[in-house]
């Protein structure tokens, strides 16, 4: 089926909640995706940070296929080996105690909020339930995680919202300290605000938040849905900050392309989450976990060192391009702010030249697969240089 028919059918039957790019992707390998008519794209989006090993990695695809031929689902009434193997690997890599598996980042963050509140209720009573998050954060699109998201633009149309969420500006420890009271149970934050423009938090602020949580016995939740699983050059972004959270959430790149979410907890929080406190029909699915095991196994120190090397190469090259004002983020989570051109215009021009990129607010965002090669970084920089070299300054405007 050709691209025109695919797009027409989608527009007719799929709910219009996505502002899709006008291209169809049919197959892919490595960093390249292809359309039905043979169009070829160098993909620096990795499905918004999901395809951590690129398209159709052979070891990943083989593991998923073998498990699908053996046992595709059982529910959580029974044990399966891939689930336990993945849980053990995640705990050993992160120093956390227990893992709950779900199916998405939003579901992982829902589980984190529940676990934090359960700990607080068990130890302090039912009126200690407030979760403080940061202005400009993004934690998901379910009602609870949407409420936790500190951006008013996402709050339109969907009220009334859940009680128990408050917001403070990122980086302002005094504002956070003033907001904490006897009703506060947790602080939840992204170390790099991805949808908020790829903005990394200050390390001193992060340590001050950890100290405040220790002082008040608040649960510290770190949302690593986008930053985790090697994206910043370490398995967790927490490692850059020398941070030990009470709960950390993962999703996106963990499954290598299949839906998964994970809530990692330390012993303090995990001990309160007994049978019946949480659940997910598809959580810990053996096919998904088989793929995730391949991803985690691949991310050894040598692999992560290559991620860091490619990140330096990419950032160094980007800084030399015309119109570029600054580069944000850490590792292969890259935000690009421009002086006088619009990120949406750069995205469209790159797409026409066969390079797929993203935006985050007014910035261009790059999330290439972690397997990106030196040559592929050079190719992306070449396209960006060509695009930016021909663009004329434009008036500033807000972008989604």
C-alpha positions in Angstrom: 0.0 0.0 0.0 1.4 3.4 -1.0 1.9 6.3 1.3 -1.2 8.3 0.2 -3.5 5.4 1.0 -1.9 4.8 4.4 -2.3 8.4 5.4 -5.9 8.6 4.1 -7.0 5.6 6.0 -5.3 6.7 9.2 -6.9 10.2 8.9 -10.3 8.5 8.4 -10.2 6.0 11.3 -7.6 7.0 13.9 -8.5 9.6 16.5 -6.7 12.9 15.6 -4.7 13.3 18.8 -1.4 13.4 16.9 0.1 16.0 14.7 1.8 13.5 12.5 4.5 14.3 10.0 3.3 13.7 6.4 5.4 10.6 5.8 4.8 6.8 6.2 7.5 4.5 7.6 7.2 0.9 6.5 10.5 -0.8 7.6 13.8 0.0 9.2 17.3 -1.3 10.1 19.8 0.4 12.4 19.4 4.1 12.2 17.5 4.1 8.9 13.8 3.9 8.2 12.2 3.5 4.8 8.8 4.4 3.3 6.6 2.4 0.9 8.1 4.1 -2.1 11.7 3.6 -1.0 12.1 6.9 0.8 15.0 6.6 3.2 15.4 8.5 6.5 18.3 8.8 9.0 16.3 8.7 12.2 17.6 10.9 15.1 14.4 10.5 17.0 14.5 6.7 17.9 10.7 6.8 18.3 11.1 9.6 20.9 13.9 7.8 22.7 12.4 4.2 22.5 14.4 2.4 19.9 17.6 2.4 22.0 19.3 -0.2 19.7 17.9 1.3 16.5 15.5 -0.5 14.2 15.2 -4.3 14.3 18.5 -5.1 16.1 19.1 -8.7 15.2 19.8 -10.0 18.7 16.8 -8.1 20.1 14.5 -9.3 17.3 15.6 -12.9 17.7 15.0 -12.8 21.5 11.5 -11.3 21.0 10.7 -13.8 18.3 11.9 -16.8 20.2 9.9 -15.8 23.3 6.7 -15.1 21.2 7.0 -18.6 19.7 7.3 -20.1 23.2 5.0 -18.1 25.5 3.5 -14.7 24.8 1.5 -14.0 28.0 0.4 -15.6 31.3 -0.8 -12.7 33.5 0.9 -12.0 36.9 -0.8 -14.9 38.5 2.2 -17.0 37.5 6.0 -16.7 37.3 8.0 -16.4 34.1 11.7 -16.3 33.7 12.2 -13.2 31.5 10.5 -11.0 34.1 12.6 -12.1 37.0 15.8 -11.9 35.0 15.1 -8.4 34.0 14.2 -7.3 37.5 17.5 -8.8 38.9 19.5 -7.0 36.2 17.9 -3.7 36.9 18.3 -4.0 40.7 22.0 -5.0 40.3 22.7 -2.1 37.9 20.9 0.6 40.0 21.3 -0.6 43.6 17.5 -0.5 44.1 15.7 -3.3 45.9 12.5 -4.2 44.0 10.9 -3.5 40.6 7.3 -3.2 39.5 6.7 -3.6 35.7 4.0 -1.8 33.8 3.6 -0.7 30.1 4.6 2.9 29.8 6.2 5.9 31.4 2.9 7.3 32.6 2.0 4.0 34.2 5.4 3.8 35.8 5.0 7.3 37.3 1.5 6.4 38.5 3.0 3.5 40.3 5.7 5.7 41.8 3.1 8.1 43.1 1.1 5.3 44.7 4.2 3.7 46.3 5.2 7.1 47.8 1.8 7.7 49.2 1.6 4.2 50.6 4.9 4.7 52.5 3.7 8.0 53.8 0.2 6.7 54.9 1.8 3.7 56.6 4.2 5.9 58.6 2.4 9.2 59.1 -1.3 8.8 58.4 -3.8 9.6 55.6 -3.4 13.3 55.5 0.2 13.2 54.3 -0.3 12.8 50.5 1.0 15.9 48.6 3.5 15.3 45.8 5.6 18.4 44.9 6.8 18.5 41.2 8.7 21.1 39.3 7.4 23.8 37.0 8.1 22.9 33.3 8.1 19.1 34.1 6.3 16.4 32.2 5.3 13.1 33.8 2.6 11.7 31.5 -1.0 12.0 30.2 -3.1 10.0 32.6 -5.1 12.2 35.0 -2.7 11.8 37.9 0.5 12.2 35.9 -1.0 15.0 33.9 -1.8 16.7 37.2 1.8 16.1 38.3 3.0 17.7 35.1 4.0 21.3 35.9 2.9 22.9 32.6 -0.4 24.6 32.4 -0.7 24.0 28.6 -1.3 20.3 29.3 -4.0 21.1 31.9 -6.5 22.6 29.5 -9.9 20.8 29.0 -9.4 17.9 31.4 -10.3 19.1 34.9 -11.2 18.6 37.6 -7.8 17.3 38.5 -6.6 15.1 41.2 -5.8 16.6 44.6 -2.4 16.4 46.1 0.0 18.0 43.7 1.9 21.2 44.0 4.6 22.9 41.9 7.8 24.9 42.5 10.2 26.4 40.1 13.2 24.2 39.2 16.4 25.3 40.9 14.7 27.2 43.7 15.4 25.2 46.9 14.0 27.9 49.2 10.6 27.8 47.3 10.6 24.0 47.8 11.5 24.2 51.5 8.7 26.8 52.0 6.1 24.6 50.3 6.9 21.4 52.3 4.5 21.0 55.2 2.9 18.2 57.2 0.8 17.1 54.1 3.9 16.6 51.9 4.9 13.0 51.1 7.2 13.2 48.1 9.2 15.3 45.7 9.1 14.1 42.0 11.4 15.5 39.4 13.2 14.9 36.0 16.9 15.5 36.1 16.6 16.7 32.5 13.2 18.2 31.7 12.7 16.6 28.3 9.4 17.9 27.1 10.2 21.1 28.9 13.0 22.0 26.5 15.8 19.5 27.4 16.9 21.5 30.4 19.2 19.8 32.9 18.9 20.5 36.6 21.8 22.1 38.6 23.7 19.4 40.5 23.8 21.5 43.7 20.1 21.9 43.6 19.6 18.2 43.1 21.7 17.4 46.2 19.8 20.0 48.2 16.6 18.3 47.3 18.0 15.0 48.4 19.0 16.5 51.7 15.6 18.1 52.3 13.9 14.8 51.5 16.2 13.1 54.0 15.5 15.7 56.7 11.7 15.5 56.3 11.5 11.8 55.4 10.0 12.6 52.0 10.1 10.0 49.2 12.3 11.3 46.4 11.0 10.1 43.0 13.2 10.6 39.9 11.4 10.3 36.6 14.0 8.7 34.2 11.5 7.7 31.6 13.5 9.6 28.9 16.9 10.0 30.6 17.4 6.4 31.7 18.8 3.3 30.1 22.0 4.8 28.7 20.5 7.9 27.1 23.0 10.2 28.9 26.0 7.9 28.7 25.4 6.3 32.1 22.7 3.6 32.8 20.8 6.1 34.9 21.1 9.9 34.7 21.2 9.8 38.5 24.8 8.7 38.2 25.8 12.1 36.7 24.4 13.7 39.9 25.7 11.1 42.4 22.1 10.7 43.4 20.3 7.9 45.2 16.6 8.3 44.8 14.0 6.4 46.8 12.1 5.6 43.6 13.2 5.8 39.9 10.9 5.2 36.9 12.0 3.9 33.6 10.2 3.2 30.2 11.0 4.3 26.6 14.4 2.8 25.8 14.2 -0.1 28.2 12.0 -2.2 25.9 14.0 -1.5 22.8 10.8 -0.8 20.9 8.1 -2.7 22.8 5.9 -1.1 25.6 7.3 -1.3 29.1 7.5 0.8 32.2 9.4 0.0 35.4 9.2 1.4 39.0 12.4 0.8 40.9 12.2 1.2 44.7 14.5 1.0 47.6 13.7 -1.3 50.5 12.2 1.5 52.5 9.4 2.1 50.0 9.1 -1.4 48.6 8.3 -3.1 51.9 4.9 -1.4 52.1 3.8 -2.5 48.6 2.2 -5.9 49.3 -0.3 -8.1 47.4 -3.2 -6.0 46.1 -1.6 -2.6 46.4 -0.8 -2.3 42.7 -1.2 -4.3 39.5 -1.0 -4.4 35.7 -2.4 -7.1 33.4 0.4 -6.8 30.9 3.2 -5.8 33.3 6.2 -8.1 33.1 5.1 -9.6 29.8 7.6 -12.3 28.8 8.0 -11.1 25.2 8.6 -7.5 26.2 11.0 -8.6 29.0 12.9 -10.8 26.6 13.6 -7.7 24.4 14.5 -5.6 27.4 17.0 -8.2 28.7 18.9 -7.8 25.4 18.9 -4.0 25.8 20.2 -4.1 29.4 22.9 -6.7 28.5 24.1 -4.6 25.6 24.6 -1.5 27.8 28.0 -2.5 29.3 30.7 0.0 30.1 32.3 -0.2 26.7 28.9 0.5 25.0 28.2 3.4 27.3 31.7 4.8 26.6 30.8 4.9 22.9 27.5 6.7 23.7 29.5 9.4 25.5 32.0 9.6 22.6 29.3 10.1 20.1 27.6 12.6 22.3 30.8 14.7 22.4 31.2 14.5 18.7 27.6 15.5 18.1 27.6 18.4 20.5 30.9 19.7 19.3 29.6 19.7 15.7 26.3 21.3 16.6 28.0 24.2 18.4 29.8 25.2 15.1 26.6 25.4 13.1 25.0 28.7 12.0 22.0 30.1 14.0 22.9 27.8 17.0 22.7 29.7 20.4 23.4 26.9 22.8 23.2 23.2 23.4 21.4 21.7 26.4 20.9 18.2 27.9 23.4 15.5 28.7 24.8 12.7 26.5 22.6 11.8 23.5 19.7 13.7 24.9 20.3 17.0 23.1 18.4 20.3 22.9 19.4 23.0 20.4 18.4 26.6 21.0 18.6 29.0 18.0 19.2 32.7 17.8 16.8 33.6 15.0 15.2 30.5 13.3 12.3 28.3 14.4 12.9 24.7 15.5 9.7 23.6 13.7 11.0 25.1 10.4 14.4 23.3 10.9 12.5 20.0 11.6 10.5 20.3 8.4 13.6 21.2 6.3 15.6 18.3 7.7 12.8 15.9 7.0 12.8 16.9 3.3 16.5 16.1 3.2 16.0 12.7 4.9 16.9 13.5 8.5 14.2 12.9 11.2 14.5 15.1 14.3 12.2 16.4 17.1 11.3 19.6 18.9 10.8 20.4 22.6 9.2 23.8 23.1 11.3 26.2 21.1 14.3 23.9 20.8 15.2 21.3 18.3 15.6 17.9 20.1 17.8 15.0 19.1 17.4 11.5 20.6 19.3 9.2 18.2 19.6 5.5 18.9 22.4 4.7 21.3 24.0 2.6 18.5 24.6 5.7 16.4 28.0 5.5 14.6 30.6 8.2 14.1 29.7 8.3 10.4 26.0 8.7 11.1 26.7 11.6 13.5 28.7 13.2 10.7 25.9 12.7 8.2 23.3 14.3 10.5 25.6 17.3 11.1 26.0 17.6 7.4 22.3 17.8 6.8 21.8 20.3 9.7 24.7 22.4 8.3 23.1 22.5 4.9 19.6 23.3 6.3 20.8 26.0 8.7 23.2 27.5 6.1 20.3 28.3 3.8 17.8 29.6 6.4 16.9 33.2 6.8 16.3 34.8 10.3 12.6 34.6 11.3 10.6 36.3 14.1 10.4 34.3 17.3 7.2 32.4 18.1 6.2 29.8 20.7 6.3 26.1 19.7 4.8 23.0 21.2 
